[in-house]
């Protein structure tokens, strides 16, 4: 395909090379909090964590909240607690899967995430198991048998056997699916280990972008860890010509050029769409999910 395709005036314009990669089974969706919109986002998680613990942010913590440095906030809060596991218990409770979760968006992602062997390959930084629950509904391609991988079990992207639902930042337990909890990348210390000291998350992303075409879904250009990784990828393109294009679905309300400006300093091709529902005027991102 040489030409881009657009299904609607308010949805994303999909480049021909992206669609070629998608049909070839070479696109891997990297899913953020926007995919699990029914779950608390990072800001809501921070506020609710303070509330559940009966604490208020200190001035330095409030400043970090105002600047969206949420992993630093949770790191500072973690250091205030006598029980080293208390923060993670509270986060696990706040991110518990609803009794009747809405899995429509997760089903859409999974339909687009089958490789040529009809196996599911998708990566997420979310802790929840909504993708796994949606996968159990797929009776073909090993949907119900799709492995859930997290923590030290991150697979090697370049291997022919690479598939599954990969939790880059760890996974919460799910008794219904008989899945145990793994360590979570939650605080600034955790991010430092995952992306710097042990580097398992950054190595995985560097390997993934050389083997697959990454499509960011449910992220903003201000997500700090990805900004560092994407900036390094931009610098590496001159040395490693096999690095693939990274795409990002991102929303605007009135001006789609604002999306391009958000991503223009990164090695990412933005795919803008309008987040306003044309039927009721709500900002529910329905044009994206309708077109996907």
Order of alpha helices (4+ residues) and beta strands (2+ residues): beta-beta-alpha-beta-alpha-alpha-alpha-alpha-alpha-beta-alpha-beta-beta-alpha-alpha-beta-alpha-beta-alpha-beta-alpha
